[in-house]
Amino acid sequence: MTQTFIEIMDTTLRDGEQTSGVSFLPHEKLVIARKLLQDVNVDRIEVASARVSDGEKEAVSNICRWAQKAGLLDRVEVLGFVDGGVSVDWIRDCGCRNINLLTKGSKLHCESQLRKTVEEHIADIRKAVEYAHSQGIGVNVYLEDWSNGMRNSPDYVFQLVDGIRDIGIKRFMLPDTLGVLNPLECINFMRRMVKRYPEMHFDFHAHNDYDLAISNVLGAVLCGCKGIHTSVNGLGERTGNAPLSSVQAILKDHFHAKTSINEVKLNEISRLVENYSGIAVPPNKPIIGESVFTQVAGVHADGDKKNSLYCNDLLPERFGRKREYALGKNSGKANILKNLEELGLELTPEQTRRVTDRIIELGDKKQLVTQEDLPYIVSDVLKHSAPDDRVKLLSYMVSTAYGLKPMASVKLQIDDQVYEESAMGDGMYDAFVKAVKHIYRGKLGREFPWLTNYVVKIPPGGRTDALVQTSISWLYGDKHYRTHAVDADQTEAAIMATIKMLNLIENQI
């Protein structure tokens, strides 16, 4: 059986940037574009709207300059308008060779916004397309508000398409601009388009206002749509677009379609866009959320160990991730054993029971327990079977005053040697870390781990005057570490987590 090929056009850099509060710098756009085209291997990217700003023009020019050298220029597109050729000139000057021309896909939009008849709009579109072709620019056409057009004025939609179908348009792109469709409507409308115009290439552009973007994507491809628009992490105006990772999963697993996407790179592009956009990915977001490949219930870990009973087709390895087993009050013996196995620790059944009881106790107090905490919990509970701390914080002092940079003085014992250093920083914790770096680099002649992520939050169920939980991620060589600590003081919690990290590293070198 031949698999249906579905083309993926990603619009993170255009529609995704219309997310409230998101604005990518030119160099960030270039980095994302390169990763989307080369690593994730989407078929096309829409990188901007024409005429927006000088910064946008710089970003598009940079992307097109790189794409030209990489032989990928035909996969770069820019949204443009029916504006007498101004958009075409802007796109041409940037070095781009594809315009996604925005036209009106509903009678209401055409008459109320443009104040034109469909015949006048068709004439304007034909002139715009003719001019684009004369400048060497390929044309795709958006039928803006197509979903409402099919609901309320289908004759208008068909008259518009009939009026421009013969002028060399590569793709007709059908957006659910206001996110109003449900899957049954999407199936009905797409089926009518494909039946009436079987020779045409249709793209579907979903919005997620009713949380139905992915369902509508499936409905569209079931009826013969040949291309889907996505954005990384589902970024986009209002509630966003169809997420790239979820579209890939549903097309492959539920429609058995073929795409060009390199699934193993989806987590990397998600993290990159999360960092550049400043929009955090919810931990339970399918495919890319931090918690979606974490089993919490002990019975699940037991089933996985025996015959992968609680796994589905969404295997974490597909997406460059791995399955984890949470440690907390719902952890059973199987969860504990899975994590101990990962760390190479072997305990007797009685020792495992005691460690499990301790983890459950911590979970009842709303404390997050990570795999890296296990050696400490084992040591605390059993008073052996884990090495003593090689790095001990003997004392420290941090201070801050109005108008002055915070200062820190630190005394560490590493093995049998005691070291002291002081430093100033941008904050109290920054000053502490810099003082410790001075010890490692200046007195030990060693590199200090890179801090890659720092998260402070109130433990679930806590109050603003209760404990804070600090989780810190580190990179040392090619290995990632994540440590956390809980304390009433944020700086103290961060310092405790840092000392945990140093001991983890010392005990492995």
Steps between C-alpha positions, in 0.01 A plus 500: 500500500645837398522754780349842444761774517399811697701818455579698816530879492611647832396857581668548838695799371192672358173396663683368807656841553148644523475339843448776755837612636713308249751678277800315362824683433644466146774260609245291694284470191801381302591235758140371514470499119820302458395243759151463352628445147821305563441304822122461531468496119164672458412542134449879512521786747305825507737750654327842513233736380611751235534870581499455878826668603865555415592232756271255328656581165845435645385167642346384169808614306728306736291184469480525121873567468576188703231293322640599160844368598349185648286430191178540701366834375200344328378383844484851650176702477373841611141614552407785266197707409298609197647850511597602150833321506646653818522164678650333196772767480574465873529121471713521186737748666548257790611231256194282558333325208160399640203711606203367696242745371226589748159516333150509642342156537160618622247737352477687832872578500502601136204735520548636854878535515595561138164654404526325165299251301636155437559595134709801604698289749566234236629766262736635767629152584567419136704820462698421820578147384599617152736758649654245742568261213659781301743550790587131523287446812297180543150541644294312756163648599340521844119514499469694827195405710435203268323308777237770547487540124400135461248532783331818384590568138625189319395636162732794560790262579442299184464813285828635640690177438347461154617851419869439584552127441658550157782745583776274629435494874694214660296443814162612630532532877178467698512656848260461787596858581283537810527138616126440468490160328421165651629179336168415335483841335865479399439165335194631318663822376830340397317218320303756299818685401687185397202362307450825309872558435668157499809628317584767759742487791320607819669590830306520826587761763340427839451724801435361845229725648277203587795267566410317179797589278647149500160334449434731207842420354410132499164575340668705228752233401233231504323693224797552270678809631864480388667743739474603867619819668657471845692699757754384757337463844170609343594868506271737316243774531247460785505129591758413237541263208521124462820390682766352272575208733136399543428531127791269423387242755135494392584487128736207550313301764134564412508573127812294418621784281854567392669833576852636473525573873797375701315415821808465718570875462153616609595533866808706414307750286234521770756595766665751266174678420395487864820682598486759222127570534488506878177297483534199729377162378242357744643188666206290376518622137489187281834383354706797625383565858746425777272246670339315209748211504504471878310216664380593848299203622706207620269251328594658165869454560433139599303442179772659288764279656302183435383557143483873419135484601462876546678615184333614179634592157626832637831358610723775640800383297313598182525861608851507644382438857490218753239361738530594866337369814390762750591482864233614744212386715351294215827321432490128552792265534516465122561874451776496759662195343490660153683807628748302708572287194573815297752606764657155536394470866395160637308475828351214695120476511499639856723792401278572200195506726662750735608724213149480352346602833731801517413612146128467576553710813671770295220484241241556771686820586469614136874464440624409152741207500729461200708203397813691599365522856485123538862447617441759772171345606662157507789635706266684737270203552756221516800696632719317250516374140560850362828692521543781748486851364835591352397865477386657824383855548667604823370854498386780277390859524300692242408863530333770298444870546324772305725632225765230546553166328426194716806330651567146614774334706516121484696235690494152341660174602580281200625163619750600772583849376330822606464789256369854542405758238291814458325655202246758391204414274177623348306335783576317822494157338705626204761632745507161679548311173778733388683449830477122456620536139807685627578197719454250219677695227760691698598251770407161353568584134170344394202614296177578683170359364281724283166598648241433227168552679385642833143466621353620826145414599279449801448127555152391389246588764740740667448862601708805413640503856580128496791311345643572157633229274806570287586269210823563312627332183871477424723389214843354579686361202234317302288401799193676638422522871188623674493566875249665725456608860218632713538773758319805634763719334546495123875568510555232764307247289705587193825465695394161636415383147841618378686306767299191405610545139868534594486178700331317214787600273777434752368150566506420127853618412 
